[in-house]
Amino acid sequence: MKIKKIKPGHWVKFLLLVPAALFTLMCTKASFEPEMDLAPPQSQRFDTPRKSPDGRVYFIVEEMPDFQGGGQDAFRKYIAENLRYPEEAKAEGIEGRVFVQFRVKSDGSVDDARIVRGVHKSLDNEALRVILASPEWKPGRQYGKPVDVAFTFPVNFVLP
């Protein structure tokens, strides 16, 4: 059996590779550490709602906003009961899912609704109408104080 000897130049490459790999791992780990207040920095927000008076809009809080004691299921039921399929979209046979981003303010009102991904102008407008007409929510809380919380919610339009 013949044993291959490693040339002296190859050890240098290996010794330079180890510190570079360790440096890369340390930098990568530091970039994934979570933020303490759970509100992502401005550079990481996509289609961010306008800021609340205290300057923060949260996406995740200790106590999420609650719609009439039933959470998101109650909100889905509210949307299904109050959604009116636009006649224009019915006539053209348009269906789809509209994604609406909105903010539940610290007083429980719904504000700052906008279309994140739309389907058709008439469906988009109806989704905005229903969301903005919703009754007040129980506001979200962070550190025991009511805060503004942003939601992105899908509204489905399906023809019977």
N, C-alpha and C positions, 0 to 999 in steps of 0.2 A: 504494500500500500504506500502510495506516495503522498506526502503531506505538502500542501502548497504553502509557501512562506509569503507573508504579507510584506509588501514593499514599504519602506519607511515613509514614503510620501502619502500613503493611504491613511496612516495613523493621524497625520495632521488634519486631513479632511474630516475624519471622524471626530477629533477633538474640537474642531470648529463647529461642527454640526450640533453637538450636544448643547452648548450654551444658547445657540440660536433657537433650538426647539424649546428649551426651558423658557426663554424670553417670550416666545410666541404663546406658550400656554399661560403664562402669567398675565399677559395683556388680554388674552381672550377671556380668562376668568374674571378679570376686573370689569370688563364691559358688560357682563351678564348679571352683575349684582343688582338686586331690586332697589327701587326708590323707596324711601321710608314713608312718604305720604300717599303712595299708591296712585298719584296723578302723574301720568307720563310727562316727560319734558316736552316743550313745545316742538322740538325737532322730530319727535317720534309720533306726533299726533297726525291722523289722517282726517281731513275735513272736520277740524275741531270746531265745536260750538263756541259762540262768543263767551267770554269769561263772565263770571258772576261778580257782584260788587266786591267780594273779598279777593277777587283775582284768581279763583280756582274753579275748575270744573272737574269733578271726579268721574271716573268710570267704574271704579270698584270702591265701596265703602264698607265699614263695619256692619252697618244696618242699611240694606238697600231700600229704596222707596217701595211702597206697597200700594197697589191699586185696590181700594175699597175692601181691604182685608183678604183679598184672594190672590194677590200677586199677579204674575204674568198670565196665568190661566184666566183670571177674571178680566184682565185687559183684552185678551183674545176674544172672550165672549162679548165684551162691550163692542169691540170692532165689528164682529160678525153681525150683531144686532143693529148697528147703526150705519153700516156701509151700504151705500146705494150704488149699484153698478151704473156707470154713465151710459146713456142711450147711444151716444156716438161710438163708444167702444163695443157695445152689444151689436150694433148694426154692422160693424166691421169685423166682428168675431175676435177681438183682441183680448187676450188673457195674459197673465203674468204675475210676477211678484215684485212689488215696489218696496224698496228699503228706505225707511224714513229714520233720520236721526233727530232726536229731540231732547230737550232738557227738562227734568223735573226740578223746579226751583226749590229753594229752602222753605218757601211758604206753601209748597204742595201744588202750585199751578204748573201747567205745561206751557213751554215757551220755546222759541228758537227752533221750530221744526223746519227741516229741509230734506230734500230728496238726495240720498246718497247714490242710489241706483234706480233709475226709473224705467218704465215700460212705454208709456204713451202719455201725452200731456193730460188727457182727461182722467186717466187712472191715477196719475201722480197727484193731480189737484184734489181728487176725492180722498186719497190717502191722507194728504195734508189736512183736509177739512175735518176728517174724523178724529185724527190725533189731536188737533188743536181744540176741538170741541169737547174733549174728554173732561169728566169731572175731576176735582182735585184729588191728588194722591196724598198719602202719608209720606212726608219728605224723608229722604235718606239722612243718616247721621254718621258723622265721623268724629271720634273723640267726644261723643255725647252732644255734639252741636249739629243742628240741621244744616245741610250743605246742598249745593246744586250737583245733580248727577245726570250724566248724559247716557242716553240709551240709543241703540240702533235696533229698530224693530221691523220685521217683514210684514207686509200687508198683502195677502193673496187675493187675486182676482181670478175666479174660475166661472166660466159660463155653465149654466145648468144643462 
